[in-house]
Amino acid sequence: MTERREATLRRLGLVPGVAELVWAALDDALGRAEAARQAAGEAPPAVVVLDAGCGRSSALARHRDRIGRFVGVDIHAPAPGALPYLDEFATVDLCVSRDAFPPATFDLVLSSFTVEHFVDPHAAFANLAGWLRPGGSLILTTINHRHPFVAAYLRMPDGLRRRVQPLVKATAADAHPLVGACNDPAALREALAAAGYTDVRVETVGHLARAWGRRLPTFALGLVGDLLARSLPSRRSTLVVTAHIPEPAA
Ligand SMILES: C[S@@+](CC[C@H](N)C(=O)[O-])C[C@H]1O[C@@H](n2cnc3c(N)ncnc32)[C@H](O)[C@@H]1O
């Protein structure tokens, strides 16, 4: 998206965006993890993180110097050398591969714009919960079915949506099949609680203009969508979720 379009969004008060909310959540979660590792006598950087559905970029990369072991998984393997910030990559279907990692491997899991693609989100949340250490953090971003444009997009017949996706996505490689099985605040809260998470916090934010901002017509459409839902928090287009694995009772 151009700087001018970003400036327009700022002038209209469409801030903070998803990126700023995720950066703040990551900073907080890394702080918690660093404190826990230090309390266990481990020298920094000892924090172990997973980008679950890592695609081609990760908000965790900007914190590389705070991370001891950085793992990425996805159903699609990246091009060789495409994710230089990772220590390891594994091809994993998050909805299926419960044994991809030993229990309590990670301090922090980021899963960014993945839930809408999960065939079985309940299984994916349970798998991630099992791989997180007690006290560990999950940070999710995903689309909100309660926004009318998102609902229309999710309800489109597959053939039509396949034709629309390249208009709003950067490349065809970014147009993944959509399922939308757990994509509103209440459904996410319920699914995460059922998978054993606690302190589930769901923030909503208008993100259509930024997500569709490469072309002026789709930017304008997204902007209308973001402004329409601005004063209706539960209907904003995008969900930023944080949750934790409870510590064992003392
Ligand atoms: C919209 S992209 C987001 C990529 C990246 N997280 C980001 O924020 O730029 C969704 C990613 O989730 C991956 N994905 C979808 N379903 C998955 C599953 N069941 N297990 C693992 N990865 C999955 C896709 O292959 C894709 O890379």
PDBQT file of the ligand as one rigid body, heavy atoms in Angstrom, charges set to zero:
ROOT
HETATM    1  C1  LIG A 301      -2.969 -15.797   4.544  1.00  0.00    +0.000 C 
HETATM    2  S1  LIG A 301      -1.538 -16.762   4.723  1.00  0.00    +0.000 S 
HETATM    3  C2  LIG A 301      -0.739 -15.956   6.085  1.00  0.00    +0.000 C 
HETATM    4  C3  LIG A 301       0.747 -16.183   6.083  1.00  0.00    +0.000 C 
HETATM    5  C4  LIG A 301       1.518 -15.472   7.217  1.00  0.00    +0.000 C 
HETATM    6  N1  LIG A 301       1.160 -16.018   8.511  1.00  0.00    +0.000 N 
HETATM    7  C5  LIG A 301       1.282 -13.994   7.180  1.00  0.00    +0.000 C 
HETATM    8  O1  LIG A 301       0.676 -13.447   8.112  1.00  0.00    +0.000 OA
HETATM    9  O2  LIG A 301       1.735 -13.364   6.205  1.00  0.00    +0.000 OA
HETATM   10  C6  LIG A 301      -2.155 -18.255   5.486  1.00  0.00    +0.000 C 
HETATM   11  C7  LIG A 301      -1.065 -19.299   5.679  1.00  0.00    +0.000 C 
HETATM   12  O3  LIG A 301      -1.609 -20.370   6.454  1.00  0.00    +0.000 OA
HETATM   13  C8  LIG A 301      -1.150 -21.593   5.891  1.00  0.00    +0.000 C 
HETATM   14  N2  LIG A 301      -2.086 -22.643   6.314  1.00  0.00    +0.000 N 
HETATM   15  C9  LIG A 301      -3.402 -22.745   6.015  1.00  0.00    +0.000 A 
HETATM   16  N3  LIG A 301      -3.932 -23.844   6.582  1.00  0.00    +0.000 NA
HETATM   17  C10 LIG A 301      -2.931 -24.444   7.289  1.00  0.00    +0.000 A 
HETATM   18  C11 LIG A 301      -2.849 -25.617   8.081  1.00  0.00    +0.000 A 
HETATM   19  N4  LIG A 301      -3.896 -26.399   8.278  1.00  0.00    +0.000 N 
HETATM   20  N5  LIG A 301      -1.651 -25.929   8.632  1.00  0.00    +0.000 NA
HETATM   21  C12 LIG A 301      -0.561 -25.141   8.430  1.00  0.00    +0.000 A 
HETATM   22  N6  LIG A 301      -0.581 -24.020   7.674  1.00  0.00    +0.000 NA
HETATM   23  C13 LIG A 301      -1.755 -23.662   7.110  1.00  0.00    +0.000 A 
HETATM   24  C14 LIG A 301      -1.152 -21.316   4.393  1.00  0.00    +0.000 C 
HETATM   25  O4  LIG A 301      -0.369 -22.241   3.672  1.00  0.00    +0.000 OA
HETATM   26  C15 LIG A 301      -0.604 -19.889   4.363  1.00  0.00    +0.000 C 
HETATM   27  O5  LIG A 301       0.803 -19.865   4.298  1.00  0.00    +0.000 OA
ENDROOT
TORSDOF 0
